[in-house]
Amino acid sequence: MSAIDTDLLANLGLTREPSSQEKDKDRLGQGDFLKLMTTQLENQDPFDPMESGEFLGQLAQFGTVSGIEDLQKSFKDLTGSIYSGQALQAAGLVDREVMVPVDMSIVDPAQGQWGAAELPSSTGELVVGVYDHSGALVRRMPLGPQEAGLAEFRWDGRDESGEIAPPGIYEFRAEAQGAGRTESLEMFLAARVESVSLGNRDGSLTLKVEGLGEIDFSKVRRIG
């Protein structure tokens, strides 16, 4: 393949990104800096030696170069430590339950289901309804008066007749009732963490949650 004509790129308003080798060629390291300064001292005019102030300036410049490289190394080490800490935190989440903002999940009613509703203010009556995949009401659970915040509940897996419901997809709806009005609330459901993925670049955590799929760790409201 022929070389790219940089003049042609310039005429088109484009620039070519220099290769990593070209970048390394233009970079001045500590060894290069010391070599240049030593050569300068060896070849200086003995009748017109470098002034002390100029020499100190050279040393200060070297100190700046050295300091930047040390800072880069320290930052790299710090990043590695943070990444390792996040990896340990991620490993500790496996097999634990987390509360995430969803209202529908695959549920085994024989195991029951924990959940919560977010109340912006206190309410005279909180009611949670459980619905099957067809939208039919399976269970209505009055929870009484609740204060503002996260109000938790547990469905024991039974329907209105007291029988254990079959495994499947269930939807949970919460309503705050009082003062002659009804308000729908945000739902949270608890589920077990099956595995955790740690982002390579930003260190973000992605949880694979049983019955829910992948959930960003930042959305987790509570860890059981």
SEKE-632102 format. One record per atom (N, C-alpha, C): residue in one letter; atom name; x, y, z. Coordinates in pm, whole numbers, always signed. Atoms other than C-alpha are relative to their C-alpha. Example, Ala and Ser with C-alpha at 12.3 -4.5 7.8 and 13.67 -1.06 7.14 Angstrom:
2
ATOM resn name   east  north     up
ATOM    A    N    +89   -119     +0
ATOM    A   CA  +1230   -450   +780
ATOM    A    C    +90   +120     +0
ATOM    S    N    -82   -119     -6
ATOM    S   CA  +1367   -106   +714
ATOM    S    C    -77   +109    +73
END
This chain:
224
ATOM resn name   east  north     up
ATOM    M    N    +86   -119     +0
ATOM    M   CA     +0     +0     +0
ATOM    M    C    +89   +123     +0
ATOM    S    N    -81   -121    +10
ATOM    S   CA   +141   +343    -94
ATOM    S    C    -25    +90   +118
ATOM    A    N    +12    -92   -113
ATOM    A   CA   +205   +611   +165
ATOM    A    C   -107   +104    -28
ATOM    I    N   +105   -100    +14
ATOM    I   CA    -70   +866   +229
ATOM    I    C    +63   +136    -20
ATOM    D    N    -51   -134    +28
ATOM    D   CA     +1  +1210    +82
ATOM    D    C    -60    +96   +101
ATOM    T    N    +51    -89   -105
ATOM    T   CA    -26  +1444   +381
ATOM    T    C    -45   +133    -56
ATOM    D    N    +44   -125    +62
ATOM    D   CA    -55  +1747   +150
ATOM    D    C   -143    -15    -50
ATOM    L    N   +136    +24    +49
ATOM    L   CA   -366  +1589     -5
ATOM    L    C    -98     +2   +116
ATOM    L    N    +88     +0   -117
ATOM    L   CA   -514  +1531   +342
ATOM    L    C    -21   +142    +50
ATOM    A    N    +12   -138    -45
ATOM    A   CA   -440  +1891   +435
ATOM    A    C    -93    +80    -88
ATOM    N    N    +89    -71    +93
ATOM    N   CA   -616  +2018   +124
ATOM    N    C   -145    -36    +25
ATOM    L    N   +137    +45    -28
ATOM    L   CA   -921  +1815   +225
ATOM    L    C    -44    +39   +141
ATOM    G    N    +34    -40   -137
ATOM    G   CA   -910  +1959   +577
ATOM    G    C    +10   -114    +98
ATOM    L    N    -13   +117    -85
ATOM    L   CA   -807  +1624   +727
ATOM    L    C   +142    -10    +52
ATOM    T    N   -133    +26    -54
ATOM    T   CA   -516  +1515   +942
ATOM    T    C    +13   -148    +26
ATOM    R    N    -25   +141    -26
ATOM    R   CA   -355  +1177   +988
ATOM    R    C    +49    -16   +143
ATOM    E    N    -41    +26   -138
ATOM    E   CA   -327  +1044  +1343
ATOM    E    C   +136    -68     +0
ATOM    P    N   -132    +63     +0
ATOM    P   CA    +41   +969  +1411
ATOM    P    C     -4   -136    +67
ATOM    S    N     -5   +135    -55
ATOM    S   CA   +124   +606  +1483
ATOM    S    C    +63     +3   +138
ATOM    S    N    -57     +7   -134
ATOM    S   CA   +230   +490  +1829
ATOM    S    C   +152     +9     -5
ATOM    Q    N   -145     -8    +13
ATOM    Q   CA   +589   +454  +1703
ATOM    Q    C    +44   +143    -20
ATOM    E    N    -35   -139    +24
ATOM    E   CA   +591   +811  +1576
ATOM    E    C    -15    +82   +128
ATOM    K    N    +20    -71   -126
ATOM    K   CA   +452   +932  +1909
ATOM    K    C   +116    -27    +96
ATOM    D    N   -110    +36    -87
ATOM    D   CA   +721   +740  +2101
ATOM    D    C   +129    +68    -43
ATOM    K    N   -121    -61    +53
ATOM    K   CA   +989   +885  +1871
ATOM    K    C    +11   +145    +46
ATOM    D    N     +1   -141    -36
ATOM    D   CA   +885  +1240  +1965
ATOM    D    C     -2    +23   +151
ATOM    R    N    +13    -14   -144
ATOM    R   CA   +861  +1170  +2339
ATOM    R    C   +138     +2    +66
ATOM    L    N   -128    -14    -69
ATOM    L   CA  +1150  +1280  +2564
ATOM    L    C    -10    -63   +138
ATOM    G    N     +1    +67   -129
ATOM    G   CA  +1213  +1042  +2852
ATOM    G    C   +112    +50    +89
ATOM    Q    N   -104    -43    -94
ATOM    Q   CA  +1437  +1077  +3157
ATOM    Q    C   +139    -27    -55
ATOM    G    N   -130    +34    +54
ATOM    G   CA  +1727   +896  +2989
ATOM    G    C    +44    +95   -110
ATOM    D    N    -32    -94   +108
ATOM    D   CA  +1710  +1119  +2682
ATOM    D    C    +36   +136    +55
ATOM    F    N    -25   -132    -59
ATOM    F   CA  +1697  +1431  +2896
ATOM    F    C   +139     +7    +63
ATOM    L    N   -132     +2    -64
ATOM    L   CA  +2004  +1333  +3101
ATOM    L    C   +112     -6   -103
ATOM    K    N   -101    +11   +104
ATOM    K   CA  +2195  +1238  +2788
ATOM    K    C    +24   +134    -68
ATOM    L    N    -12   -131    +64
ATOM    L   CA  +2123  +1574  +2626
ATOM    L    C    +71   +100    +91
ATOM    M    N    -60    -96    -91
ATOM    M   CA  +2219  +1769  +2937
ATOM    M    C   +148    -31    +21
ATOM    T    N   -141    +38    -15
ATOM    T   CA  +2542  +1569  +2982
ATOM    T    C    +82    +41   -121
ATOM    T    N    -68    -39   +124
ATOM    T   CA  +2638  +1626  +2618
ATOM    T    C    +20   +151     -4
ATOM    Q    N    -10   -145     -1
ATOM    Q   CA  +2568  +1996  +2659
ATOM    Q    C   +111    +47    +93
ATOM    L    N   -105    -38    -95
ATOM    L   CA  +2798  +2017  +2964
ATOM    L    C   +138    -35    -52
ATOM    E    N   -129    +43    +52
ATOM    E   CA  +3076  +1822  +2793
ATOM    E    C    +49    +90   -113
ATOM    N    N    -36    -76   +118
ATOM    N   CA  +3070  +2043  +2485
ATOM    N    C    -13   +151    +18
ATOM    Q    N    +13   -143    -20
ATOM    Q   CA  +3023  +2382  +2644
ATOM    Q    C   +137    +69    -12
ATOM    D    N   -123    -80    +15
ATOM    D   CA  +3280  +2656  +2585
ATOM    D    C    +60    +24   +138
ATOM    P    N    -60    -19   -133
ATOM    P   CA  +3524  +2651  +2881
ATOM    P    C    +21   +147    +35
ATOM    F    N    -16   -143    -25
ATOM    F   CA  +3570  +3028  +2838
ATOM    F    C   -135    +71    +19
ATOM    D    N   +135    -57    -18
ATOM    D   CA  +3194  +3080  +2847
ATOM    D    C    -92   -108    +54
ATOM    P    N    +79   +111    -55
ATOM    P   CA  +3053  +2810  +3077
ATOM    P    C   -144    +42    +31
ATOM    M    N   +141    -24    -31
ATOM    M   CA  +2686  +2775  +3156
ATOM    M    C    -14    +71   +134
ATOM    E    N    +26    -72   -124
ATOM    E   CA  +2564  +3020  +3415
ATOM    E    C    -70    -91   +100
ATOM    S    N    +61    +83   -104
ATOM    S   CA  +2458  +2872  +3748
ATOM    S    C   -152     +5     -6
ATOM    G    N   +146    -12    +10
ATOM    G   CA  +2107  +3008  +3701
ATOM    G    C    -55    -82   -113
ATOM    E    N    +45    +79   +116
ATOM    E   CA  +2080  +2846  +3360
ATOM    E    C     +6   -148    +31
ATOM    F    N    -14   +140    -37
ATOM    F   CA  +2208  +2516  +3499
ATOM    F    C   -113    -45    +94
ATOM    L    N   +110    +32    -92
ATOM    L   CA  +1954  +2526  +3782
ATOM    L    C   -133     -9    -74
ATOM    G    N   +121     +6    +81
ATOM    G   CA  +1685  +2595  +3524
ATOM    G    C    -13   -133    -71
ATOM    Q    N     +0   +131    +66
ATOM    Q   CA  +1788  +2280  +3337
ATOM    Q    C    -41   -109    +99
ATOM    L    N    +34   +100   -102
ATOM    L   CA  +1769  +2080  +3660
ATOM    L    C   -147     +7    +38
ATOM    A    N   +142    -16    -33
ATOM    A   CA  +1426  +2225  +3739
ATOM    A    C    -87    -61   -108
ATOM    Q    N    +75    +59   +111
ATOM    Q   CA  +1309  +2123  +3393
ATOM    Q    C     +2   -152    +10
ATOM    F    N     -9   +145    -17
ATOM    F   CA  +1439  +1772  +3456
ATOM    F    C    -91    -48   +112
ATOM    G    N    +87    +36   -112
ATOM    G   CA  +1259  +1767  +3790
ATOM    G    C   -145     -2    -40
ATOM    T    N   +138     -4    +48
ATOM    T   CA   +937  +1862  +3613
ATOM    T    C    -33   -124    -80
ATOM    V    N    +21   +120    +82
ATOM    V   CA   +978  +1580  +3359
ATOM    V    C    -10   -122    +88
ATOM    S    N     +0   +115    -91
ATOM    S   CA  +1061  +1332  +3635
ATOM    S    C   -127     -3    +83
ATOM    G    N   +121     -6    -82
ATOM    G   CA   +771  +1454  +3848
ATOM    G    C   -124    -42    -74
ATOM    I    N   +116    +38    +81
ATOM    I   CA   +522  +1414  +3566
ATOM    I    C     -5   -151    -19
ATOM    E    N     -3   +145    +20
ATOM    E   CA   +637  +1058  +3499
ATOM    E    C    -34    -73   +129
ATOM    D    N    +34    +61   -129
ATOM    D   CA   +619   +975  +3871
ATOM    D    C   -149    +13    +28
ATOM    L    N   +143    -23    -21
ATOM    L   CA   +270  +1127  +3886
ATOM    L    C    -83    -95    -85
ATOM    Q    N    +72    +92    +88
ATOM    Q   CA   +159   +920  +3587
ATOM    Q    C     +4   -142    +56
ATOM    K    N    -12   +134    -57
ATOM    K   CA   +292   +603  +3753
ATOM    K    C    -88    -13   +124
ATOM    S    N    +83     +4   -121
ATOM    S   CA   +122   +690  +4083
ATOM    S    C   -148     -8    -35
ATOM    F    N   +140     +2    +41
ATOM    F   CA   -206   +756  +3905
ATOM    F    C    -38   -137    -55
ATOM    K    N    +26   +133    +55
ATOM    K   CA   -178   +425  +3719
ATOM    K    C    -14   -101   +113
ATOM    D    N     +8    +92   -115
ATOM    D   CA   -112   +242  +4049
ATOM    D    C   -131    +20    +76
ATOM    L    N   +125    -30    -71
ATOM    L   CA   -409   +419  +4212
ATOM    L    C   -119    -57    -75
ATOM    T    N   +109    +53    +82
ATOM    T   CA   -636   +326  +3921
ATOM    T    C     -9   -151    +14
ATOM    G    N     -2   +145    -16
ATOM    G   CA   -525    -36  +3953
ATOM    G    C    -56    -43   +134
ATOM    S    N    +51    +33   -134
ATOM    S   CA   -601    -36  +4326
ATOM    S    C   -151    +14     +7
ATOM    I    N   +145    -22     +1
ATOM    I   CA   -948   +110  +4273
ATOM    I    C    -69   -112    -77
ATOM    Y    N    +58   +106    +83
ATOM    Y   CA  -1018   -144  +3998
ATOM    Y    C     -3   -132    +76
ATOM    S    N     -5   +123    -78
ATOM    S   CA   -906   -430  +4225
ATOM    S    C   -105     +2   +111
ATOM    G    N   +100    -12   -105
ATOM    G   CA  -1128   -299  +4505
ATOM    G    C   -140    -22    -52
ATOM    Q    N   +131    +19    +60
ATOM    Q   CA  -1427   -287  +4274
ATOM    Q    C    -22   -146    -37
ATOM    A    N    +12   +142    +35
ATOM    A   CA  -1355   -642  +4159
ATOM    A    C    -35    -83   +123
ATOM    L    N    +32    +70   -124
ATOM    L   CA  -1360   -762  +4521
ATOM    L    C   -143    +28    +43
ATOM    Q    N   +137    -36    -34
ATOM    Q   CA  -1683   -572  +4585
ATOM    Q    C    -98    -76    -89
ATOM    A    N    +87    +68    +95
ATOM    A   CA  -1835   -726  +4273
ATOM    A    C    -13   -148    +35
ATOM    A    N     +2   +142    -34
ATOM    A   CA  -1738  -1080  +4378
ATOM    A    C    -88    -25   +122
ATOM    G    N    +80    +15   -120
ATOM    G   CA  -1911  -1024  +4713
ATOM    G    C   -149    +10    -22
ATOM    L    N   +143    -15    +29
ATOM    L   CA  -2245   -953  +4543
ATOM    L    C    -64   -129    -50
ATOM    V    N    +54   +124    +56
ATOM    V   CA  -2282  -1299  +4386
ATOM    V    C    -74    -79   +108
ATOM    D    N    +89    +77    -88
ATOM    D   CA  -2564  -1503  +4547
ATOM    D    C    -70    +84   +106
ATOM    R    N    +74    -87    -91
ATOM    R   CA  -2688  -1200  +4743
ATOM    R    C   -121    +57    -72
ATOM    E    N   +120    -60    +58
ATOM    E   CA  -3027  -1038  +4692
ATOM    E    C    +15   +151     -7
ATOM    V    N     -1   -145    +17
ATOM    V   CA  -3057   -686  +4557
ATOM    V    C   -141    +47    -35
ATOM    M    N   +130    -60    +30
ATOM    M   CA  -3360   -458  +4533
ATOM    M    C    +18    +95   -118
ATOM    V    N    -19    -80   +122
ATOM    V   CA  -3392   -313  +4182
ATOM    V    C   -135    +54    -49
ATOM    P    N   +125    -66    +42
ATOM    P   CA  -3650    -81  +4017
ATOM    P    C    -68    -68   -119
ATOM    V    N    +80    +69   +101
ATOM    V   CA  -3868   -328  +3823
ATOM    V    C   -133    -38    +64
ATOM    D    N   +131    +40    -55
ATOM    D   CA  -4233   -429  +3860
ATOM    D    C    -44   -136    -51
ATOM    M    N    +37   +128    +58
ATOM    M   CA  -4229   -760  +3670
ATOM    M    C   +120    -94     +4
ATOM    S    N   -110    +95    -10
ATOM    S   CA  -4024  -1075  +3717
ATOM    S    C    -51   -143    -13
ATOM    I    N    +32   +143     -3
ATOM    I   CA  -4014  -1451  +3674
ATOM    I    C     +8    -46   +145
ATOM    V    N     +8    +31   -144
ATOM    V   CA  -4122  -1580  +4015
ATOM    V    C    -39   -145    +21
ATOM    D    N    +44   +130    -49
ATOM    D   CA  -4140  -1917  +4184
ATOM    D    C    -76    +27   +129
ATOM    P    N    +79    -37   -118
ATOM    P   CA  -4428  -1850  +4427
ATOM    P    C    +29    -85   +123
ATOM    A    N    -31    +85   -115
ATOM    A   CA  -4321  -2143  +4645
ATOM    A    C   +112    +59    +84
ATOM    Q    N   -110    -67    -70
ATOM    Q   CA  -4016  -1932  +4737
ATOM    Q    C    -41   +137    +54
ATOM    G    N    +43   -134    -39
ATOM    G   CA  -4218  -1612  +4788
ATOM    G    C    +74   +108    -77
ATOM    Q    N    -63   -111    +70
ATOM    Q   CA  -4117  -1268  +4664
ATOM    Q    C     +2   +124    +88
ATOM    W    N    -15   -127    -70
ATOM    W   CA  -3978   -964  +4842
ATOM    W    C     -9   +115    -98
ATOM    G    N     +8   -118    +84
ATOM    G   CA  -4046   -618  +4710
ATOM    G    C    -16   +124    +85
ATOM    A    N    +18   -127    -72
ATOM    A   CA  -4091   -253  +4801
ATOM    A    C    -64   +101    -92
ATOM    A    N    +61   -111    +74
ATOM    A   CA  -4280    +57  +4693
ATOM    A    C    +58   +130    +53
ATOM    E    N    -57   -131    -37
ATOM    E   CA  -4138   +410  +4692
ATOM    E    C   -112    +99    +25
ATOM    L    N   +104    -98    -36
ATOM    L   CA  -4364   +653  +4877
ATOM    L    C    +62   +139    +11
ATOM    P    N    -52   -136    -10
ATOM    P   CA  -4293  +1024  +4816
ATOM    P    C    -46    +71   +127
ATOM    S    N    +51    -57   -125
ATOM    S   CA  -4501  +1104  +5124
ATOM    S    C    -79   -109    +73
ATOM    S    N    +74   +100    -77
ATOM    S   CA  -4689   +921  +5398
ATOM    S    C   -139    -21    -61
ATOM    T    N   +131    +33    +57
ATOM    T   CA  -5013   +748  +5304
ATOM    T    C    -85    -71   +104
ATOM    G    N    +91    +64    -94
ATOM    G   CA  -5320   +628  +5488
ATOM    G    C    -16   -148    -27
ATOM    E    N    +14   +142    +35
ATOM    E   CA  -5326   +295  +5303
ATOM    E    C    +85    -32   -122
ATOM    L    N    -80    +49   +112
ATOM    L   CA  -5074   +115  +5083
ATOM    L    C    -52   -137    -40
ATOM    V    N    +52   +126    +51
ATOM    V   CA  -5208   -164  +4864
ATOM    V    C    +90    -50   -112
ATOM    V    N    -82    +63   +104
ATOM    V   CA  -4994   -403  +4658
ATOM    V    C    -82   -109    -66
ATOM    G    N    +71   +102    +75
ATOM    G   CA  -5152   -611  +4385
ATOM    G    C    +96    -86    -80
ATOM    V    N    -82    +93    +77
ATOM    V   CA  -5000   -921  +4225
ATOM    V    C    -83    -50   -117
ATOM    Y    N    +73    +36   +122
ATOM    Y   CA  -5100   -998  +3864
ATOM    Y    C    +79   -104    -79
ATOM    D    N    -69   +100    +82
ATOM    D   CA  -5024  -1295  +3640
ATOM    D    C    +29    +56   -140
ATOM    H    N    -43    -46   +132
ATOM    H   CA  -4896  -1278  +3279
ATOM    H    C   -115    +49    -87
ATOM    S    N   +116    -43    +78
ATOM    S   CA  -5250  -1230  +3146
ATOM    S    C    -62   +128    +53
ATOM    G    N    +54   -121    -60
ATOM    G   CA  -5315   -932  +3374
ATOM    G    C   -107    -25   +103
ATOM    A    N   +103    +33    -99
ATOM    A   CA  -5553  -1117  +3605
ATOM    A    C    +56    +17   +142
ATOM    L    N    -43    -20   -138
ATOM    L   CA  -5537  -1025  +3973
ATOM    L    C    +13   -134    +72
ATOM    V    N    -26   +123    -73
ATOM    V   CA  -5381  -1306  +4177
ATOM    V    C    -17    +22   +150
ATOM    R    N     +7    -26   -144
ATOM    R   CA  -5356  -1143  +4519
ATOM    R    C     -1   +151    +24
ATOM    R    N     +4   -140    -41
ATOM    R   CA  -5445   -809  +4677
ATOM    R    C    +46     +6   +145
ATOM    M    N    -59     -4   -134
ATOM    M   CA  -5237   -716  +4983
ATOM    M    C     -7   +141    +58
ATOM    P    N     +3   -129    -70
ATOM    P   CA  -5343   -416  +5199
ATOM    P    C   +110     +3   +107
ATOM    L    N   -112     -8    -94
ATOM    L   CA  -5040   -300  +5399
ATOM    L    C    -17   +108   +106
ATOM    G    N    +28    -99   -102
ATOM    G   CA  -5202    -25  +5607
ATOM    G    C    +75   +131    -21
ATOM    P    N    -67   -131    +10
ATOM    P   CA  -5062   +325  +5675
ATOM    P    C   +151    -19    -11
ATOM    Q    N   -144     +8    +19
ATOM    Q   CA  -4702   +385  +5566
ATOM    Q    C    +61   +140     -2
ATOM    E    N    -73   -126     +4
ATOM    E   CA  -4447   +662  +5613
ATOM    E    C    +70    +16   -135
ATOM    A    N    -73    -25   +124
ATOM    A   CA  -4260   +824  +5324
ATOM    A    C   +129    -81     -2
ATOM    G    N   -122    +80    +15
ATOM    G   CA  -3971   +620  +5188
ATOM    G    C    -29   -132    -66
ATOM    L    N    +12   +131    +62
ATOM    L   CA  -3924   +261  +5083
ATOM    L    C    -78    -92    +93
ATOM    A    N    +85    +88    -80
ATOM    A   CA  -4208    +43  +5215
ATOM    A    C    +10   -142    -54
ATOM    E    N    -22   +137    +46
ATOM    E   CA  -4120   -326  +5194
ATOM    E    C   -123    -88    +24
ATOM    F    N   +107    +98    -15
ATOM    F   CA  -4358   -618  +5152
ATOM    F    C    +54   -137    -42
ATOM    R    N    -34   +134    +45
ATOM    R   CA  -4343   -994  +5101
ATOM    R    C   -126    -72    -42
ATOM    W    N   +109    +85    +48
ATOM    W   CA  -4576  -1201  +4887
ATOM    W    C    +36   -144    +33
ATOM    D    N    -27   +138    -39
ATOM    D   CA  -4605  -1553  +5026
ATOM    D    C    -27   -101   -111
ATOM    G    N    +21    +89   +115
ATOM    G   CA  -4686  -1693  +4682
ATOM    G    C   -140    -55    -12
ATOM    R    N   +136    +54     +2
ATOM    R   CA  -5052  -1762  +4757
ATOM    R    C    -96    +95    -70
ATOM    D    N   +103    -80    +65
ATOM    D   CA  -5354  -1646  +4561
ATOM    D    C   -110    +35   +101
ATOM    E    N   +107    -44    -90
ATOM    E   CA  -5680  -1509  +4705
ATOM    E    C    -69   -117    +71
ATOM    S    N    +63   +117    -62
ATOM    S   CA  -5802  -1862  +4779
ATOM    S    C    +93    -72    +97
ATOM    G    N    -96    +61    -92
ATOM    G   CA  -5489  -1947  +4978
ATOM    G    C    +87   -107    -62
ATOM    E    N    -80   +101    +69
ATOM    E   CA  -5339  -2179  +4716
ATOM    E    C   +129    +61    -54
ATOM    I    N   -127    -45    +59
ATOM    I   CA  -4977  -2155  +4599
ATOM    I    C    -18    +18   -150
ATOM    A    N    +13    -28   +143
ATOM    A   CA  -4974  -1992  +4256
ATOM    A    C   +110    -73    -78
ATOM    P    N   -100    +69    +81
ATOM    P   CA  -4787  -2161  +3969
ATOM    P    C   +117    +93    -35
ATOM    P    N   -114    -82    +41
ATOM    P   CA  -4438  -2042  +3868
ATOM    P    C    -31    +71   -132
ATOM    G    N    +23    -75   +123
ATOM    G   CA  -4437  -1778  +3595
ATOM    G    C    +39   +146    +15
ATOM    I    N    -27   -143     -1
ATOM    I   CA  -4415  -1409  +3514
ATOM    I    C   -110    +71    +78
ATOM    Y    N    +98    -73    -80
ATOM    Y   CA  -4583  -1184  +3769
ATOM    Y    C    +35   +149     +3
ATOM    E    N    -16   -145     -8
ATOM    E   CA  -4638   -810  +3783
ATOM    E    C    -50    +48   +136
ATOM    F    N    +36    -56   -131
ATOM    F   CA  -4653   -609  +4106
ATOM    F    C    -32   +148    -17
ATOM    R    N    +42   -140     +7
ATOM    R   CA  -4842   -282  +4135
ATOM    R    C    -32    +49   +141
ATOM    A    N    +24    -58   -132
ATOM    A   CA  -4853    -53  +4436
ATOM    A    C    -77   +130    -15
ATOM    E    N    +81   -122     +1
ATOM    E   CA  -5108   +219  +4509
ATOM    E    C     -8    +58   +140
ATOM    A    N    +20    -72   -126
ATOM    A   CA  -5119   +480  +4783
ATOM    A    C   -140    +58     -3
ATOM    Q    N   +139    -45     -4
ATOM    Q   CA  -5479   +546  +4883
ATOM    Q    C    -22    +89   +123
ATOM    G    N    +29    -92   -110
ATOM    G   CA  -5598   +837  +5093
ATOM    G    C    -45   +134    -51
ATOM    A    N    +52   -133    +34
ATOM    A   CA  -5771  +1175  +5089
ATOM    A    C    -80     -3   -129
ATOM    G    N    +87    +10   +117
ATOM    G   CA  -6009  +1051  +4822
ATOM    G    C    +71    -16   -133
ATOM    R    N    -71    +19   +127
ATOM    R   CA  -5740   +978  +4565
ATOM    R    C    +92   -122    +10
ATOM    T    N    -89   +116     +9
ATOM    T   CA  -5521   +690  +4448
ATOM    T    C   +121    +36    -86
ATOM    E    N   -124    -33    +71
ATOM    E   CA  -5157   +725  +4339
ATOM    E    C    +82   -126    -25
ATOM    S    N    -86   +114    +34
ATOM    S   CA  -4951   +462  +4154
ATOM    S    C   +143    +31    +43
ATOM    L    N   -134    -19    -55
ATOM    L   CA  -4604   +411  +4302
ATOM    L    C   +104    -82    -76
ATOM    E    N   -110    +75    +62
ATOM    E   CA  -4264   +301  +4173
ATOM    E    C    +26   -126    +80
ATOM    M    N    -21   +129    -64
ATOM    M   CA  -4194    -65  +4244
ATOM    M    C   +146    -42     -5
ATOM    F    N   -132    +63     -6
ATOM    F   CA  -3877   -247  +4346
ATOM    F    C    -20   -147    +36
ATOM    L    N     +8   +142    -30
ATOM    L   CA  -3832   -624  +4345
ATOM    L    C   +138    -53    +36
ATOM    A    N   -126    +62    -43
ATOM    A   CA  -3567   -837  +4514
ATOM    A    C    +27   -123    -85
ATOM    A    N    -40   +117    +78
ATOM    A   CA  -3373  -1095  +4315
ATOM    A    C   +145    -33    +30
ATOM    R    N   -135    +48    -30
ATOM    R   CA  -3056  -1300  +4350
ATOM    R    C    +96    +35   -113
ATOM    V    N   -104    -31    +99
ATOM    V   CA  -2736  -1190  +4177
ATOM    V    C    +69   -130    -41
ATOM    E    N    -63   +121    +51
ATOM    E   CA  -2607  -1470  +3955
ATOM    E    C   +147    +22    -36
ATOM    S    N   -138    -32    +37
ATOM    S   CA  -2291  -1302  +3825
ATOM    S    C    +15   +150    -13
ATOM    V    N    -30   -143    +10
ATOM    V   CA  -2121   -964  +3797
ATOM    V    C   +105    +22   -108
ATOM    S    N    -98    -38   +102
ATOM    S   CA  -1939   -801  +3505
ATOM    S    C    +56   +136    +36
ATOM    L    N    -68   -125    -32
ATOM    L   CA  -1682   -529  +3566
ATOM    L    C    +51    +64   -128
ATOM    G    N    -40    -69   +121
ATOM    G   CA  -1634   -271  +3291
ATOM    G    C   +150    +21     -7
ATOM    N    N   -145    -12    +16
ATOM    N   CA  -1279   -260  +3149
ATOM    N    C    +48   +144     +8
ATOM    R    N    -45   -139    +10
ATOM    R   CA  -1265   +117  +3099
ATOM    R    C    -42    +87   +118
ATOM    D    N    +48    -90   -104
ATOM    D   CA  -1484   +290  +3353
ATOM    D    C    -25    -69   +134
ATOM    G    N    +17    +71   -126
ATOM    G   CA  -1502    +19  +3619
ATOM    G    C   -144    -17    +43
ATOM    S    N   +142    +13    -34
ATOM    S   CA  -1883    +11  +3607
ATOM    S    C    -36   -147    +22
ATOM    L    N    +45   +135    -31
ATOM    L   CA  -2063   -294  +3747
ATOM    L    C   -134    -28    -66
ATOM    T    N   +126    +46    +57
ATOM    T   CA  -2332   -483  +3560
ATOM    T    C    -36   -133    +65
ATOM    L    N    +43   +121    -69
ATOM    L   CA  -2529   -745  +3752
ATOM    L    C    -90    -83    -89
ATOM    K    N    +94    +92    +63
ATOM    K   CA  -2691  -1051  +3599
ATOM    K    C    -88    -54   +112
ATOM    V    N    +90    +28   -111
ATOM    V   CA  -2996  -1090  +3821
ATOM    V    C   -101   -107    -41
ATOM    E    N    +90   +112    +26
ATOM    E   CA  -3208  -1404  +3843
ATOM    E    C   -142    +49    -30
ATOM    G    N   +136    -36    +39
ATOM    G   CA  -3538  -1361  +3659
ATOM    G    C    -15   +138    -60
ATOM    L    N    +10   -138    +49
ATOM    L   CA  -3453  -1006  +3548
ATOM    L    C   +101    +32   -110
ATOM    G    N   -102    -29   +100
ATOM    G   CA  -3144  -1023  +3328
ATOM    G    C   +105    +95    +53
ATOM    E    N   -109    -90    -38
ATOM    E   CA  -2873   -754  +3331
ATOM    E    C    -54   +131    +56
ATOM    I    N    +39   -124    -68
ATOM    I   CA  -2909   -458  +3569
ATOM    I    C   +126    +78    +35
ATOM    D    N   -113    -83    -39
ATOM    D   CA  -2668   -167  +3614
ATOM    D    C     +3    +16   +152
ATOM    F    N    -13     -5   -146
ATOM    F   CA  -2533   -161  +3970
ATOM    F    C    -49   +133    +58
ATOM    S    N    +42   -132    -49
ATOM    S   CA  -2612   +211  +4000
ATOM    S    C   -150     +6    +28
ATOM    K    N   +144     +1    -20
ATOM    K   CA  -2983   +122  +3992
ATOM    K    C    -44    -79   +124
ATOM    V    N    +33    +80   -119
ATOM    V   CA  -2965   -106  +4297
ATOM    V    C    -37    +93   +115
ATOM    R    N    +47    -85   -111
ATOM    R   CA  -3165    +44  +4583
ATOM    R    C    +43    -56   +135
ATOM    R    N    -36    +61   -128
ATOM    R   CA  -3079   -204  +4855
ATOM    R    C    +64   -136    -26
ATOM    I    N    -66   +131     +9
ATOM    I   CA  -2850   -505  +4904
ATOM    I    C    -38    -81   +122
ATOM    G    N    +47    +84   -110
ATOM    G   CA  -2986   -792  +5112
ATOM    G    C   +112    -80    +63
END
